[in-house]
Amino acid sequence: MLVAAAVCPCPPLLVPDVAAGAAPELDDARRACTDALGVLAASRPDLLVVIGPAEPAGRGPHPEGAVGGFREFGVDLEVRLGRDRGTRDGRPLPPSLAVGAWLLARTGWAASPVEGLGVSEALETARCTESGRELARRADRVALLVMGDGSACRTVKAPGYLDERAAAFDAEAARALGAADPEALTALDEVLAHQLKAAGRAPWQVLAGAAEGAGLAGRLLYEDAPYGVGYLVATWS
C-alpha cells in the first residue's frame, strides 16, 4: 500500500557539480526536495521506489545498488541507488534516477531498501496507472520518489521554445500534485504532454495509479519555471 510520495524535478542541473556557477539558482528547489524526502522517511516505508523518465536502455526495474553518473554532462560524479547490495545488472541508471539517487545520498537515506523504475515518457496512461497499482502491492508500506519535470516550453529560451499552452498545463499539474488528486493526474493529456515536452507526465500517472484508494493528503512545496521548464516539488502522505 502506498503510504507516502515525494515528487521532485529531475534536471541534472539540480546537482551542484553539474550546475557549477549556476548552482545557486536552484537552491530553493533543492531545499524543497530535502523537505519532501523528510516526509518519505517519516512515513517508515518498507520499500522506496524511485520512478523517473528514461530512454529505452534505462527503462524497467533497477535494483538497489545500481550505479549512475553525470559524465555525459561533463562531470565525473558517480551515484548509487541506495546501498551497495553487490547486485549488478550491467545497466547504468538513467539521468532521472541518477538525480533521485543523488538526492537520497545527499539526505542520508536509510529508512528502507530502495529500487528504481525507469519509464518511457510515451507510456500510455492506462499502462502508467496499472504499473502504479502493481508498485503499491509490492509491500505493506510503499513510498515513491517520483522524478519528473513539467513542460519545457514556458519561455522563448526554453528547450522547446514558447508554447502558450504550457503554463496552463503546468498549473493543472501543480494543482493535482498539491491536492494529491490521482484522478486529475490521470486526466493529464498524454499527447499534449508530449508536445510540451513534459517528462513528468508518465511518472506522475504511475503515482496516480499507486495512490488509488490510499486517501493521502498533498502539499505543494515548490513551483517555478527556471530556464523555461516547469519544476514542481510536492508531498503526498
N, C-alpha and C positions, 0 to 999 in steps of 0.2 A: 504494500500500500504506500502511496506517495504521502510523505509527511512534511516535506519542505522542498522548495526550489529556489534557486538564485538565477536570475537572468543577467548576463553581462555581455558587453560588446566584445568582439574578437579581433580587432585590428592588431597586428604585430606592434604597431606604434604604442600600444598600451605598455609594452616592455621598455623601460627607460633606456636600456642599452641599444635598442633598435631606434628609438626616437631621438637619441643623442641630444643635441641642443634644443630640440623642440619638446623634450620630455615634460617640462612644467605645464605645458598646455593641456595635458590630460591628468593632472594631479587630482582634480575633483572627481573624475571618473574612477581613478584608482582607489581613492578613499571610499567611494560608494561601493565598489566591488569588494573591498575589505569588509565593510559593514555587512554586505549581503552574504559573504561566506561565514561571517559570525552567526547569522541566522541558521545556516545549514548545520554548523557544528552544534548549536544549541538544540537542534531537533533530535540529536542522538540517533542518527541513522545506522542501520545495519550494513548499508551499501550506498555508496555515492557513484552515480554515473554522470560523466561529463559528455555532453552532446554538442556537436558542432557541425557546420557545413564542411564538406570535403569533396575533393576531386576523386575520380574513380579509384586511384591507388590507395586512398586513405579511408575509403568507405567501409562500413561494417564495424565489428567489435574490435577493441584494442584492450589487451589485458593490463592489469596492474603491473607497473614496472616498464611499460613501453616507453621508448625514448623518442624525443623530437628535438628540434632546434630551429635556429633562425639564420643559418648560413646563407640561405637564398636571399636574405635581406641584408647581407653584409656583416653579420655579427656571429662570431664563433661562440655561441652560448647553447649549451645542451640542457634540456629539462627532462624530467622523468615523471610519468603519471603515477603518483602515489609512491609506495615503497618498492624497492627492488626485490621482486619475488623470484628472480632467476629465470623468468619467463621471457622468451624471445620469439616473436612471430615474424621477424625479418622486415617488418614494415615500420617506417618512421611515423610518428604522429602527424596528422595534417596540421597546418598552421593554427586553425581554430582550437584544436585540442592542446596544442603546444602552449598557446596563450593560457588556456584553462589550467594546464599543469603548472605553469609559472605562477599563476595566481594562488594555487593551492600551496606550492612550496613557499611562496612569499608570506603566507599566513600561517605556515607551520601545520598544515592539515594532518591530524592524527586521529580524527573521530571515527573513521571506518575504513574498510577497504575501498579502493577506487577502481573503476573501469571506465573505458571510453567508448563512444559510438559516433562514428563519422557518417553523416547522412548527405545524400545528394540535395543540392539546392532545388532541383527539379522534382523531388519526390512528391507524388500526388498526395493531396490532403488526406484521403482515406487511408493510405498506407502510413502516413505520418501518425495519425491518431491510433491506428492499430499497433504500431510499434510502441507508442507510449503506453498503451494498455498492457502490453507484454512486459515492459520495463517495470511497471507498478506491481506486477505479480512476482518479481524476482526475489523479494524478501519482505518480511513483515514491516520493516521501516525503510523505505527507499527515499533517498534525496537525489535531486537532479541539479547539476550545474549546467545551465543552458547558455551556450555561447552563440552569439549571432548579432549582426548589425541590421539596422533599418535600411531605408532607401539610400542609394548612393547618387542621388540626383537632386540634392537640395539647393545647390548654387551652380553658377556657370563654371566654377572651378572644381566642381565635384567630379569624381571619376566617371560618372555617367552624364555629365553636363546637367543643366537645369531642366527639370520636368515639373510642371505646375501641379501635378497630382501627388508629388512626393510628400509634401508637408502634411496633407490630409491623411495619407496612408500611415505615416509615422505617428500622427496624432491618435489615430484609431488604435494602432498597435500599443502605444503608450497607455491609452485608456484601458485596453483589455488587460495588459500586464499589471497595471496598477490596481485593477479591480479583481484580479485573479479570476478572470472570466473565460473559462475554456470555450464556451460557445462562440464568443466574439473572436477568439483566436482562430478557431476552426473556420470561421466565416471569412477570414482574410483571403482575398482573391489571389490564387497562385499565379495566374497569368500576369496580373498587374504587378505582383511582387517581382516576377522575373523581369518584366520591363523596367522596373525601377531599381533593379539590381539589389534587392533586399535579401541578403544572405541569411537573415534570421528567420524568415518565414517558415521553412521546414522544421528547424529545431523548435520553434515556438509551438508549432502544431503537434509535434511529438509531446511536448509538455502538456498541451491541451488534452490529449488522449490519456496521459498518465494521471491527470488531475480529475478526471471524471468521477463524480461522487465523493471526492475527498473532502469537500467543504472547507477549503483553505481560504484564508484572507490574504489580500495582496497589499503591497506598498511600493510605490514608485519612488526610487531613491535618486535617480539622475535622468535627465532628458536634455540632450543638446545635439548639435549637428556641426561639430568642428570638421573642417576640411570638406564640408558639404555632405557628410554621411551621418545618418541618424544613429546615435548611440543611446542606448537605454539600459538602465540598471533597475531591477525590481526584485522583490522577495515575495514568496508565497509560503505561508506557514499556518 
